[in-house]
Amino acid sequence: MGRRKRHAPKRGSLAYLPRGRATDWIGRIRYWPEVKGDPRPLAFPGYKTGMTHLVTLDQRQASLTFGKEVSVSVTVLETPPMVVCGLRLYRRGGGGLHSLGEVWTTNIPKDLERLLTTTKKSDNQESLQKAEKLVGEASEVRVIAATQPRLTSVGRKKPHLMEIKIGGGNVKEQFEYGKNLLGKEIKSTDVFKEGSFVDVIAITKGKGIQGPVKRWGVRKLHHKSRKTVRGVGSIGAWTPSSIMYSVPRAGQMGFFQRTEFNKQIVKAGEGKDEVTPSGGFLNYGNLRSQYVMLRGSVPGPAKRLVVMRTPARARELHEAPPKIEYLSLESKQGD
């Protein structure tokens, strides 16, 4: 009788190696999709509050439960308005983007002093005129926007500052659109509508240094195993005397940047009592500002800043928002 062939499938994905900690608490947007139509910002951040569930009619025609009531898990993000503090022009060349110039508003939020040294109030007409002369050389326009965490239950005063690309139209139209936004607030409903799809970019929950069983999902060894049980049976051959990168080893787990594509916006609005469960969200509290409800889960723990971006793989994808039959507002405290 011949030797039986054993199949051992790979544990864990090698797609994200090396698994190191993210450099910042806010996810980096490395790609901006091209969109058509009028100029508009291509992203908006929100603070993760928690999850709940709702009952809706299944709208997917290929689904076995089409037209029937299904329970759907949703994630709620609190999205206070952002303040547009500046405008920046970029020129593409030399293997990347190069800054041409920037314009800052005279009405800089007071809390921004907690983050950086702000200049005294002055007339920005001179810098605005310089930027207008450089529009012909620019290939990209971005707004510099600050969050307002004071309007949320995060318990933070220092705002997050981020650049958001303006898409749609040509560069001149984008510059005029951004110039009109200087010093003003933009809401999440000005960027995304109910039923549209977004990509979410966030930093996952950090779990510290973990072993190969928890980090890679390998099977534990026999309890009579030599030296260790929660380890790998063989880390490689004697010759060559090296360990391959694909061998499951202990190391950092969590606090990675992840992007999840095509999350549908189920509901968006300002009615704080509409979605806040009894007793508030765990580790967050009650909603105090606008909100966006996304279908499914979102990376990161409560209070983590999550960036919603215009979808990169399903561009301009929009469907009718699902009709909510029931939204659970029961207590999440476990009592």
C-alpha positions in Angstrom: 0.0 0.0 0.0 1.5 3.3 -1.1 2.2 6.2 1.2 -0.9 8.4 1.7 -0.5 11.9 0.5 -1.5 14.5 3.1 -2.6 18.0 2.2 -1.9 20.9 4.6 -3.4 24.1 3.4 -1.7 27.4 4.1 -2.7 29.1 7.4 -3.1 32.8 7.1 -2.6 35.2 4.2 0.8 36.4 3.1 -0.8 39.3 1.2 0.0 41.9 3.8 3.6 41.0 4.8 5.4 42.5 6.5 2.9 42.8 9.3 4.1 45.9 11.1 2.3 48.6 13.0 0.8 51.5 11.2 2.7 54.7 11.3 -0.3 56.8 12.3 -3.8 56.5 13.9 -5.3 57.8 10.7 -5.3 55.6 7.5 -3.3 56.9 4.5 -5.2 57.3 1.3 -2.8 56.1 -1.4 -5.2 56.2 -4.3 -7.8 58.7 -5.4 -10.3 57.5 -8.1 -11.2 59.6 -11.1 -14.8 60.8 -11.1 -16.9 62.8 -13.5 -19.4 65.6 -12.9 -19.3 68.7 -10.8 -16.3 69.2 -8.4 -16.7 67.7 -4.9 -14.5 66.2 -2.1 -13.7 62.5 -2.6 -13.6 61.6 1.1 -15.0 62.3 4.5 -13.9 61.0 8.0 -16.1 59.8 10.8 -15.6 58.4 14.3 -16.7 54.7 14.8 -19.4 54.5 17.4 -20.4 50.9 17.3 -22.7 48.3 15.7 -26.3 47.3 15.7 -28.7 45.5 13.4 -31.8 46.2 11.4 -34.4 44.3 9.4 -34.9 45.1 5.8 -36.1 43.6 2.5 -33.5 41.9 0.5 -33.0 43.9 -2.8 -30.5 41.6 -4.5 -32.3 39.8 -7.3 -29.9 36.9 -7.5 -30.3 36.2 -3.8 -32.3 33.3 -2.5 -34.0 35.6 0.0 -34.9 38.2 -2.6 -38.0 40.2 -1.5 -37.9 38.7 2.0 -37.1 40.2 5.3 -33.4 39.7 6.4 -31.4 40.8 9.4 -28.4 43.0 8.5 -25.6 44.1 10.8 -24.7 47.8 10.4 -22.0 50.1 11.7 -22.7 53.7 12.8 -20.1 56.4 12.3 -20.5 59.9 13.9 -19.6 62.4 11.2 -19.4 66.0 12.6 -18.9 68.7 10.0 -15.4 69.4 8.9 -13.8 72.9 8.7 -11.9 73.7 5.5 -8.8 75.4 6.7 -6.7 75.5 3.5 -6.3 74.8 -0.1 -3.2 73.2 -1.7 -2.1 72.8 -5.4 0.0 69.9 -6.6 2.0 69.3 -9.8 2.7 65.8 -11.0 6.2 65.1 -12.2 9.5 63.5 -11.2 7.9 60.3 -10.0 5.3 61.9 -7.8 3.4 65.0 -6.6 5.1 68.3 -5.8 3.5 71.1 -3.9 3.1 74.3 -5.9 1.5 76.5 -3.2 -1.2 76.7 -0.6 -3.8 79.1 0.7 -5.0 79.2 4.3 -8.2 80.8 5.6 -8.3 83.7 7.9 -10.9 81.9 10.1 -8.7 79.2 11.5 -10.4 77.1 14.2 -9.1 77.8 17.7 -8.6 74.1 18.5 -6.2 73.8 15.6 -3.6 75.5 17.8 -3.5 72.3 19.8 -2.1 70.5 16.7 0.2 73.1 15.0 1.4 76.6 15.3 -1.1 78.8 13.5 -0.3 82.3 12.1 -2.1 85.4 13.3 -5.1 86.5 11.4 -4.0 88.2 8.2 -5.2 89.0 4.7 -4.8 85.9 2.5 -5.4 87.8 -0.8 -1.7 87.8 -1.7 -1.3 84.0 -1.3 -4.7 83.5 -3.1 -3.4 85.6 -6.1 -0.2 83.6 -6.2 -2.2 80.4 -6.2 -4.4 81.6 -9.0 -1.4 82.1 -11.2 -0.2 78.5 -10.6 -3.5 76.9 -11.5 -2.4 76.4 -15.1 0.6 74.3 -13.9 -1.3 72.3 -11.3 -2.6 68.8 -11.9 -4.4 68.2 -8.6 -6.2 70.3 -6.0 -6.8 69.3 -2.4 -8.5 70.9 0.6 -6.9 70.8 4.0 -9.8 70.1 6.4 -9.9 69.7 10.2 -12.4 67.5 12.1 -14.3 68.8 15.1 -14.1 66.1 17.8 -15.6 68.4 20.4 -19.0 67.8 18.7 -18.8 64.1 19.4 -18.6 61.8 22.4 -15.0 60.8 21.6 -13.6 62.9 24.5 -11.0 64.5 22.3 -10.2 68.2 21.8 -7.3 68.1 19.3 -8.7 67.9 15.8 -7.5 65.6 13.1 -6.1 67.4 10.0 -6.1 65.7 6.6 -5.9 66.4 2.9 -8.9 65.5 0.7 -8.7 65.6 -3.1 -11.3 67.4 -5.1 -12.6 65.4 -8.0 -14.7 66.1 -11.0 -14.4 68.9 -13.6 -11.1 70.4 -14.6 -8.3 71.8 -12.4 -9.6 75.4 -12.7 -13.1 74.4 -11.7 -11.7 72.4 -8.8 -9.7 75.4 -7.6 -12.8 77.7 -7.7 -14.8 75.1 -5.8 -12.2 74.8 -3.1 -11.7 78.6 -2.9 -15.4 79.0 -2.1 -15.1 76.4 0.6 -12.3 78.2 2.5 -13.3 78.8 6.1 -16.7 77.0 5.7 -18.0 73.7 7.0 -18.8 70.7 4.9 -21.1 67.9 6.0 -21.0 64.2 5.2 -24.3 64.6 3.4 -22.7 67.1 1.1 -20.2 64.4 0.0 -22.1 61.1 0.1 -25.8 60.3 -0.3 -27.9 57.4 1.1 -27.6 54.3 -1.0 -24.2 55.2 -2.4 -21.2 53.0 -1.9 -17.9 54.0 -0.2 -14.5 52.5 0.6 -13.6 52.6 4.3 -9.9 53.1 5.3 -9.0 52.6 9.0 -6.4 51.2 11.4 -7.5 47.9 12.9 -7.7 47.1 16.6 -4.2 46.5 18.0 -3.6 43.2 19.8 0.1 43.5 20.6 2.7 40.6 20.2 0.9 37.3 19.6 2.1 33.8 18.9 1.6 31.8 15.7 -1.5 30.0 16.9 -3.5 33.3 17.4 -1.7 35.3 14.7 -1.8 32.7 11.9 -4.4 30.2 13.0 -2.0 27.2 12.9 -3.1 24.0 14.8 -1.8 23.4 18.3 0.6 20.5 18.7 0.0 17.3 20.7 0.1 17.8 24.5 3.1 15.5 24.6 4.9 17.6 22.1 8.6 18.4 22.8 9.3 21.9 24.2 6.1 23.7 23.0 2.5 23.2 22.1 1.5 26.6 20.8 4.1 26.6 18.2 5.0 25.4 14.7 6.1 21.8 14.3 8.9 22.6 11.8 10.3 26.0 10.9 12.4 24.7 8.1 15.1 22.3 6.9 18.6 21.9 8.2 19.9 22.8 4.8 19.7 25.6 3.9 19.9 26.8 7.5 17.5 29.7 7.1 13.9 30.4 8.0 11.6 31.4 5.1 9.5 34.4 5.4 6.3 32.3 4.8 6.8 30.3 8.1 4.2 31.4 10.7 6.1 33.2 13.5 5.2 35.3 16.5 4.9 39.0 16.0 2.7 42.1 15.9 -1.0 41.4 15.4 -3.4 44.2 14.7 -3.0 48.0 14.4 -2.6 47.5 10.6 -4.1 49.8 7.9 -6.8 48.1 6.0 -9.2 49.1 3.2 -12.6 47.5 2.7 -14.3 48.2 -0.6 -17.9 49.0 -1.4 -19.7 49.5 1.8 -23.3 50.8 1.2 -24.6 53.8 3.1 -27.8 52.5 4.6 -28.9 55.7 6.3 -27.5 59.2 7.0 -28.9 62.1 8.9 -28.8 64.3 12.0 -31.5 62.6 14.2 -29.3 61.4 17.1 -32.1 59.6 18.8 -32.9 57.7 15.7 -29.9 55.3 16.0 -28.6 55.6 19.5 -29.4 52.5 21.5 -30.6 52.5 25.0 -27.7 53.4 27.3 -25.5 54.5 24.4 -22.9 52.6 22.4 -20.4 50.5 24.2 -17.1 52.4 24.9 -18.5 55.4 23.1 -21.7 56.8 24.6 -24.5 58.8 22.8 -24.4 60.4 19.4 -24.2 64.2 19.5 -23.8 65.1 15.9 -24.5 63.8 12.4 -24.1 60.1 11.6 -23.6 57.7 8.7 -24.8 54.1 8.9 -22.8 51.6 6.8 -23.8 48.0 5.9 -21.5 45.5 7.5 -18.5 45.9 9.8 -15.7 48.5 9.7 -12.1 48.1 10.8 -11.0 49.5 14.2 -12.3 49.8 17.7 -14.8 52.4 19.0 -13.7 56.0 18.7 -11.3 55.2 15.9 -11.3 57.7 13.0 -12.5 56.0 9.8 -12.1 57.6 6.4 -14.9 57.0 3.8 -13.6 57.4 0.2 -15.4 57.5 -3.1 -15.3 53.8 -4.3 -12.3 52.8 -6.4 -13.5 49.6 -7.8 -17.2 50.3 -8.4 -17.1 53.9 -9.5 -20.2 56.1 -9.2 -22.1 53.0 -7.9 -25.4 54.0 -6.4 -28.5 52.1 -5.5 -31.7 53.0 -3.7 -31.2 52.8 0.1 -32.8 49.8 1.6 -36.2 50.2 3.3 -35.7 49.8 7.0 -38.5 47.7 8.6 -36.9 47.6 12.0 -33.8 49.1 13.7 -32.6 47.7 16.9 -32.3 50.3 19.7 -32.0 47.8 22.5 -29.3 48.2 25.1 -25.8 47.0 24.1 -24.7 46.8 27.8 -25.5 43.1 28.0 -28.2 43.4 30.7 
